[in-house]
Amino acid sequence: MADPLTGTVLVVDDNAENRALARATLEDEGFTVVLAISGEEALVRFAQTRADCVLLDIRMPGLDGVAVCARLRQIPGGGDVPILFVTAQRDLDTFDRAREVGGDDFITKPYRPSELVTRVGAAIKLRRMSIERGELFELIRTQRDDLMRIQLQKEQLAAFIVHDLKNPVNAIELHGQRILRDPAASERARDAASKIQSETRALLRMISNLLDLSKADEGQLLPTKELVELDGLFQDVLLDMGPRALAANVSLTHDRNALRVFADPALTRRILENLVDNAIRHAPEDSAIQVTARRGAAGVEVRVVDAGTGIPLALREKIFDRFVQAGAESSRTGHGLGLAFCKLAVEAHGGRIWIEDAAPGAVFCVEWPDA
């Protein structure tokens, strides 16, 4: 029997880019890869190769992944092969359908190459363990599937709750606007209304971040691109963030420029809002936050600079993960959602985001590729 790290993997996907990515990733790790562009071809290829693992897209024309899995389980050699479903549909119905026909695992697009290699290797090892320790394997598999189902239920419930929160929060902001427009309102009332508006906008950003993180999990964070004038965007965002900066005793400055990016206007605005909000929360009093733009080697680069304690080198990749906080050593704390959203939204544009030293402080850099 083939070694678990050098087995043969049948990759079934009607999308050429997805097949190419899976092939390159697995071959780099020593796997032999066989490709199929349809469910019908997958059945033929499997009969020819008797693959050690099948990586199977769910949504395909003709025979979809669920139908292919059901047929594979009925043919010689197909009953024991690990079958991993790959799909952008991260929902309970899809998961239950995949499990009912004998799927061994469930990978959500887009995935990291390292995740794909780990999951394929684990599936092959677990399936081979089942031959020797059948009862133990079934127990492990059942527990894993139950945990996965609970996770999907939690994600679905969170998405419903977050979506429903937008209406009452919008209503609170509108009431704040009414007070600010009322000429009879006292100075104290207007000050309170301004603070309410600032905090509700922060809450709306958090809600929107959660919704878009959920969309990214389902492969649905798709930018609608057009030309965005950065000078006007900088002015609008810094004007809206002004009350938060004032409350933190921090000043906001930006350069004047004529640069434009080809991007989704709403997502681009929220990327900048989240980065400025992050800078405000960590900038010391009586300091300035600078927002600048310049042309780089691969596109337009936007930089948000604060004078805080900065971010340790070891944390500069992790800080873009969800719910990650930098810890006491850098005084960087928060909800761990804004930067995670920024990374996903920037990468959805084909760009990149990273951190540099400001000495003191941190520079959050975003690069939008040229159109």
C-alpha positions, 0 to 999 in steps of 0.5 A, spaced: 500 500 500 502 507 498 505 511 503 500 516 506 504 522 504 505 520 497 499 517 495 495 518 489 489 523 489 483 524 484 482 531 483 475 532 480 473 539 479 470 543 473 474 549 474 481 549 471 484 554 476 481 550 482 484 544 478 491 547 477 491 550 484 490 543 487 495 539 483 500 544 484 499 544 492 499 536 492 504 535 487 509 539 491 508 535 497 509 528 493 502 526 491 501 523 485 495 527 482 490 525 477 485 530 474 477 529 472 473 535 469 466 532 470 463 527 475 462 522 469 470 522 467 471 522 475 468 515 475 472 513 469 479 515 472 477 512 479 476 505 475 483 506 472 487 509 477 484 506 484 486 513 487 488 513 495 483 519 496 478 523 492 478 531 492 471 532 489 467 538 488 460 538 489 457 543 484 458 541 477 454 540 471 451 533 469 453 529 475 454 533 481 459 531 487 454 528 491 451 523 485 459 521 484 460 520 491 454 515 491 456 511 485 463 511 487 461 507 494 458 502 490 464 500 485 469 496 487 475 499 491 470 505 492 467 503 499 474 504 502 477 510 499 477 517 503 472 522 499 473 529 501 468 534 498 470 541 496 465 547 496 463 554 497 457 552 500 458 552 507 451 550 510 448 545 514 444 542 508 450 541 503 454 538 509 448 533 511 448 531 503 455 530 503 455 526 509 449 521 507 452 519 501 459 517 505 463 523 504 469 523 509 471 530 510 468 537 508 473 543 505 470 550 504 473 554 499 477 558 498 482 554 502 489 555 504 494 550 500 497 547 507 490 546 509 488 542 503 495 538 504 493 536 512 486 534 510 488 530 505 494 526 509 489 526 515 483 522 511 488 517 508 491 515 514 484 515 518 481 511 512 487 506 513 486 506 520 479 504 519 481 497 516 485 495 522 481 499 528 474 499 525 470 501 531 475 506 533 475 509 526 467 510 526 467 513 533 472 518 531 469 520 525 462 520 528 465 525 533 468 529 528 462 530 524 458 531 530 463 537 531 463 540 524 455 540 524 455 544 531 460 549 528 456 550 522 449 551 526 453 556 530 455 559 524 448 559 521 445 562 528 451 567 528 449 570 521 442 570 522 443 574 529 448 579 526 444 580 520 438 582 524 442 587 529 443 592 523 436 594 523 435 596 531 443 599 530 441 603 524 435 606 528 439 608 534 443 612 529 438 615 525 435 618 532 442 621 533 442 624 527 435 627 528 437 630 535 443 633 531 439 636 526 434 639 531 436 647 532 432 646 539 437 641 542 441 643 548 449 643 547 449 637 552 444 633 548 448 634 541 454 632 544 451 626 547 448 624 540 454 625 537 457 620 541 451 615 540 453 616 532 460 615 533 459 608 537 453 606 533 457 607 527 463 603 530 458 597 532 455 597 524 462 596 522 463 590 527 456 587 524 458 588 517 465 585 518 462 579 521 457 579 515 463 579 510 467 574 514 461 569 513 460 571 506 468 570 505 467 563 508 462 561 503 466 564 497 461 570 496 465 576 498 466 578 491 468 585 489 464 590 484 470 594 482 470 601 479 475 607 479 475 610 486 478 617 487 483 616 494 483 623 495 475 624 496 475 617 500 480 619 505 477 626 506 470 622 507 473 617 512 477 622 516 471 626 517 466 621 519 472 618 524 473 625 527 469 624 533 472 618 535 479 621 534 477 627 538 474 623 544 481 619 544 485 626 543 488 624 537 489 628 530 487 625 523 491 627 517 492 625 510 495 627 504 492 630 498 493 626 492 490 624 485 491 617 485 485 612 484 484 604 485 480 600 481 476 597 487 469 596 490 468 603 493 464 600 499 469 595 501 475 600 500 471 605 504 470 600 510 478 597 509 480 604 511 475 605 516 477 599 520 484 601 519 483 608 522 479 605 527 484 600 529 490 606 529 485 611 533 484 605 539 492 604 539 495 611 538 497 615 544 494 622 546 496 628 543 499 624 537 497 624 530 495 618 525 497 619 518 493 616 512 497 617 505 497 614 498 503 612 493 504 609 487 508 602 488 512 597 484 505 593 483 500 598 484 497 603 489 499 603 496 495 606 502 499 607 509 495 608 515 501 610 520 500 611 528 505 612 534 503 607 538 507 601 541 507 597 534 506 590 533 512 585 535 514 581 528 512 575 531 505 577 531 504 581 524 501 575 521 497 572 526 494 579 528 490 578 521 486 572 524 479 572 527 479 574 534 486 574 535 489 580 539 496 582 540 496 582 547 499 586 553 506 587 550 504 591 545 497 594 548 494 592 542 487 589 544 480 589 540 475 584 537 479 581 532 474 582 527 476 589 523 483 586 521 481 580 519 476 583 515 481 587 512 485 582 510 480 578 506 477 584 503 484 586 500 485 579 498 479 579 494 481 584 490 487 581 488 491 585 493 495 584 499 496 587 506 502 587 511 505 591 517 511 595 518 515 599 523 513 606 524 519 607 530 515 608 534 508 605 532 505 601 526 504 602 519 498 598 516 500 598 508 495 596 503 496 595 496 491 595 490 494 592 484 493 596 477 487 594 473 
